[in-house]
Amino acid sequence: MPMRVAFLLVVLFASGFYTYVAFADLAFLSVSGRLGPGFFPRLIGILLMAFCLWGLWSEFKRGRSEVERASSHWRTSGLVVVLTGGLVLSLNLLGGVLAMAAFLLVSLSLLNRGHHLQNLAVAVVFPGSIYLLFDRLLNAAMPDGVMALPF
Amino acid sequence: MEIFSDLWMGLSVAISPINLLYLLIGAMVGMVVGVIPGFGPSAGLAILLPVTFGMDPIGAVMMLAAIYYGAMYGGTITSILLNTPGESATVASTFDGFPLAQQGRAGPALVMQAAASFVGGTVGVILITLLAPLFSQVARNFGPPEYFLLAMMGMLTLVVMIGSNWRYGVISALIGFALGTVGVDLETGQSRYTFGSAELIGGIHFIPIAIGLFGLGELYFAFYQGLHARGSGTIVQYTKDQRFWPEARDWIETRMTMVRGSLLGFVVGVIPGAGATIASLMAYSVERSVSKTPEKFGKGAMAGLVAPETANNAASSGAMIPLLTLGIPGSASTAVLLAAFLLWGLRPGPLLMAQNPEFAWGLIASMYLGNMALLAINIFAIPVFVWLIRIPYRILAPGVIVICTLGTFSVSGSIIEVWLMFFAGIAGFFMRLFGFSPAALVLALVLGPLAEEALRQTLTISRGSFMIFIERPGSLSIIAITLAILILIPLIQRLGRRAADKREAG
């Protein structure tokens, strides 16, 4: 099954659920007789399902003549997605600065192989600069984590 | 004369040392954002928006606006030296910019693009100065039907621009509208799609979605395209000797190109949903069709570089008109700017210029100064940006991911929003991969609540009759303009394709 069809099916499934909630839980008219909270979601839901079905029909009509060719860099994109997930996961555990440093060190070791000194320098200098900019200069929120920094 | 006194007042606001510093920082950051491939002004604005939270509102908005129009300047440097547009609005600049660089004229091309950007941007700001008060006055007569139709006009124009994949553009916009309905319904107080979660009562926040779709999604897509594997060896070298500066004939040949590009770009920019990309492509086509030497286009014609450059900068200025006077963003970038205005408690619309003149005129005045600063930065700081281009994407990208993550967290200190950004990034990647439109989604997410409120008010006023849309002169005019755009854009696209086919066949 082509990937685009799978993506459209996911959107169709989600829009079906959205439309179901719009009809089941949200009233079309309010108590005062005006248009209620369900009016717009019902409209959007129906249109969304209709366009998804239209899209699917067009994809099936276009048929098997067009074979999707995946890029040879699929794995790298997937790796970067996993690494980003790891960064988000580690924010609450390690705190902002340590999570950033760990993420940069791991991701650069995998993406920029062989340049150990350069990778280490970036993994130390960059989080340090971000910490100074966000925490000290702009007073913006940074995740503390379980293992917070002593300063 | 009132315009000049207002502008003078705006200048006095904008010209304070701290605001000038913010403006310069914004201009520099905008250029950096423009230079990094796959990282447009929308992503740059969304990521840097939280950074402005500790700042004075006028300075913050001046800085964000400078990032927005500065990206147009920066995007061309890579178009000329690398044959890779920094962002979609500078695609047309590669057609003649790169051949010029290959012919040993990289220096003149870089200077001419800076000058063209300056002319386009400045003409755009002059036209904003003259037309914004006029638009504000007209918009004061607008009611809910007109606002609903304006929102629809922006969405439909954006969707039609997508071309053959327009159905996926509609689906993207509808997803944005659907996400916009999450949270408490302001009219009845009933929760919608919150499923008992306290985090969702306030609705799905726009910033994590925008950062995810434009920041992470674009970055994952750049990896998918193999940008990380490319080296920097293809950058065209240039020297800063006497051959760096353009010759007199470059200026003479392109003087009318600048006028045409600026005016066309501004008009296209004012139309909600049209934007800088279509403006630059249209300007290029127009310039080739009026040129006495159309055969030189695509082979290093200076006019072929100057036309899209003036147009995309004038269009980015033009897009400020519907934003400032109607409160309707016409593009994803201006949608992020609108979010910034709202965060600062400023409500763009017909009353902005009357109720917050210091802000509105301060912003307009800052755009004059910003364009001057960008001209200087563009010419004298090119080596800095060339150095930036040389940083391999595989080193740059992890840094961008870190900034996206920390930027999202700093908005409200919520890890849930960071997860939201992460999943929006994955969705953004698949949307780009399968021809959907993240820009339409983001624009619909911002316009959705406004459109819903306007539609419900309209139907309450008309007691459920849709005839109200054609009974009011204002809404009827908007319908007529929308129809004209919907007919004209596919026609222009078809003509452009036919011309491209002819060129290839010839």
Interface residues (C-beta under 8 A of the other chain):
Chain A: M3 R4 F7 V11 S15 Y18 V21 L26 A27 S30 V31 R34 L35 G36 P37 F39 F40 P41 I44 G45 L47 L48 F51 C52 W54 G55 S58 S71 S72 H73 W74 T76 S77 V80 V81 L83 T84 G85 L87 V88 L91 N92 G96 M100 F103 L104 S107 L108 L111 N112 Q118 V122 F126 P127 I130 L133 F134 L138 N139 A140 A141 M142 P143
Chain B: P50 V51 F53 G54 R167 Y168 V170 I171 L174 I175 F177 A178 T181 D185 E187 T188 Q190 R192 Y193 L216 L219 Y220 F221 F223 Y224 Q225 G226 H228 A229 P392 R394 I395 A397 P398 G399 I401 V402 I403 T405 L406 F409 S410 S412 G413 I415 V418 W419 F422 G425 I426 F429 F430 L433 F434 G435 E452 L455 R456 L459 T460
